[in-house]
Amino acid sequence: MSTIVRDKALYADFGLPARGSDGAAAIDLRATEDIELLAGEQHMMDTGINIWIKNPGFVGLIVPRSGLGTRGLVMANGVGVIDSDYQGPLKVSLLNRSNNDIYIARGDRIAQFMLTPVVCPQLIEVENFDEATDRGNGGFGSTGAN
């Protein structure tokens, strides 16, 4: 079970962060301020949420909302990783990659928060792999264009 602390004023107006539908994989995060993001400009937006995941078997991911990317509003870092031992605010680094200014209003849904299990790899150093795959070390794109 994760614990959140919320901005009571913001979420009194919009309700607690929630999934948009029963089939949604993540909860929506909202902007805490009105801002006009100029073309090419970046802004760190608070979401009004502080979190502590607590369980080292899980990681929080802040991911973009698909529809915003079509307008040119993306997350500057792609995906935010929230470790289970982090206690603090969820912020979203927004980037306007379009040629037009984008207005963001307080309460607009700007990103999503997803909780997912963590599988930590055990790495073993070897001189060579003991067998080859069909792909081998062909590298990026080596399986073809189709």
Secondary structure per residue as TSV (DSSP state, phi and psi in degrees):
chain	resnum	aa	ss	phi	psi
A	1	M	-	360.0	128.4
A	2	S	-	-93.7	156.7
A	3	T	E	-117.9	135.9
A	4	I	E	-123.9	153.2
A	5	V	E	-120.2	130.2
A	6	R	E	-116.4	158.0
A	7	D	-	-75.1	105.0
A	8	K	H	-62.8	-34.3
A	9	A	H	-66.5	-46.9
A	10	L	H	-64.1	-49.2
A	11	Y	H	-81.3	-10.6
A	12	A	H	-68.2	-35.1
A	13	D	H	-77.2	-35.4
A	14	F	H	-117.5	-3.4
A	15	G	-	82.3	165.3
A	16	L	S	-61.4	153.7
A	17	P	-	-54.4	136.8
A	18	A	-	-150.1	163.1
A	19	R	B	-74.3	147.0
A	20	G	S	-73.8	-21.4
A	21	S	S	-156.7	169.0
A	22	D	T	-61.8	-28.9
A	23	G	T	-91.0	-2.2
A	24	A	-	-69.8	140.0
A	25	A	S	-88.0	-12.4
A	26	A	S	-140.5	164.1
A	27	I	E	-99.2	148.6
A	28	D	E	-80.4	138.6
A	29	L	E	-107.8	142.0
A	30	R	E	-115.0	154.9
A	31	A	-	-74.0	143.1
A	32	T	S	-100.5	0.8
A	33	E	S	-150.1	158.3
A	34	D	-	-83.7	136.2
A	35	I	E	-154.5	145.0
A	36	E	E	-104.8	115.5
A	37	L	E	-94.5	111.5
A	38	L	-	-68.8	157.1
A	39	A	T	-53.1	127.3
A	40	G	T	81.6	-5.0
A	41	E	-	-84.2	152.5
A	42	Q	E	-121.0	146.3
A	43	H	E	-148.4	135.7
A	44	M	E	-88.8	113.9
A	45	M	E	-106.2	127.0
A	46	D	E	-74.2	147.9
A	47	T	E	-106.1	-2.1
A	48	G	E	77.9	11.2
A	49	I	E	-121.0	130.1
A	50	N	E	-108.1	143.0
A	51	I	E	-137.0	153.6
A	52	W	E	-142.8	112.4
A	53	I	-	-76.0	-35.4
A	54	K	-	74.8	-40.9
A	55	N	-	-92.7	115.6
A	56	P	T	-67.6	-5.7
A	57	G	T	-83.5	1.3
A	58	F	E	-132.9	154.9
A	59	V	E	-132.0	144.3
A	60	G	E	-94.2	140.3
A	61	L	E	-123.3	129.0
A	62	I	E	-97.8	118.6
A	63	V	E	-123.1	156.6
A	64	P	-	-71.8	160.4
A	65	R	-	-91.4	126.9
A	66	S	H	-55.0	-44.8
A	67	G	H	-63.8	-29.1
A	68	L	H	-70.8	-33.3
A	69	G	H	-62.6	-32.4
A	70	T	H	-69.2	-21.8
A	71	R	H	-89.9	-8.5
A	72	G	T	102.4	-0.2
A	73	L	E	-96.3	114.1
A	74	V	E	-129.1	169.2
A	75	M	E	-84.8	129.2
A	76	A	T	-61.1	-32.8
A	77	N	T	-101.1	8.0
A	78	G	S	81.7	-71.2
A	79	V	S	-138.9	137.6
A	80	G	E	-98.0	133.3
A	81	V	E	-104.6	124.6
A	82	I	E	-113.5	106.8
A	83	D	-	-69.9	155.0
A	84	S	T	-64.9	-24.8
A	85	D	T	-94.3	2.5
A	86	Y	-	-76.4	134.8
A	87	Q	E	-125.5	112.0
A	88	G	E	167.1	-169.8
A	89	P	E	-75.1	146.8
A	90	L	E	-91.8	119.0
A	91	K	E	-122.9	152.4
A	92	V	E	-123.5	123.9
A	93	S	E	-86.8	102.2
A	94	L	E	-91.4	142.3
A	95	L	E	-132.0	127.8
A	96	N	E	-91.5	100.3
A	97	R	-	-91.9	5.7
A	98	S	S	-88.6	177.1
A	99	N	S	-93.3	2.2
A	100	N	S	-116.8	151.8
A	101	D	-	-70.8	146.4
A	102	I	E	-123.8	127.5
A	103	Y	E	-93.6	129.5
A	104	I	E	-117.3	125.7
A	105	A	-	-99.3	149.8
A	106	R	T	-53.2	129.0
A	107	G	T	95.4	-13.5
A	108	D	-	-61.8	141.8
A	109	R	E	-76.2	119.8
A	110	I	E	-114.8	-17.2
A	111	A	E	-165.4	-178.8
A	112	Q	E	-132.3	149.0
A	113	F	E	-113.2	127.6
A	114	M	E	-124.6	138.7
A	115	L	E	-109.5	127.7
A	116	T	E	-140.0	149.9
A	117	P	E	-64.8	152.7
A	118	V	-	-111.7	132.6
A	119	V	-	-119.1	111.3
A	120	C	-	-88.9	125.1
A	121	P	-	-74.4	148.0
A	122	Q	-	-99.5	119.0
A	123	L	-	-93.5	134.9
A	124	I	-	-123.0	124.1
A	125	E	-	-84.8	130.5
A	126	V	-	-133.1	160.6
A	127	E	S	-72.2	-41.4
A	128	N	S	-148.7	160.7
A	129	F	-	-72.5	144.8
A	130	D	S	-82.4	-7.5
A	131	E	S	-154.4	159.9
A	132	A	-	-105.8	148.4
A	133	T	-	-95.2	170.2
A	134	D	S	-60.3	-36.2
A	135	R	S	-76.5	-36.7
A	136	G	T	63.5	-141.8
A	137	N	T	-103.8	36.0
A	138	G	-	-59.0	-24.7
A	139	G	-	86.2	-173.6
A	140	F	T	-59.0	128.0
A	141	G	T	79.6	6.6
A	142	S	T	-75.4	-9.6
A	143	T	T	-87.7	1.2
A	144	G	-	102.7	171.0
A	145	A	-	-84.4	-19.8
A	146	N	-	-102.1	360.0
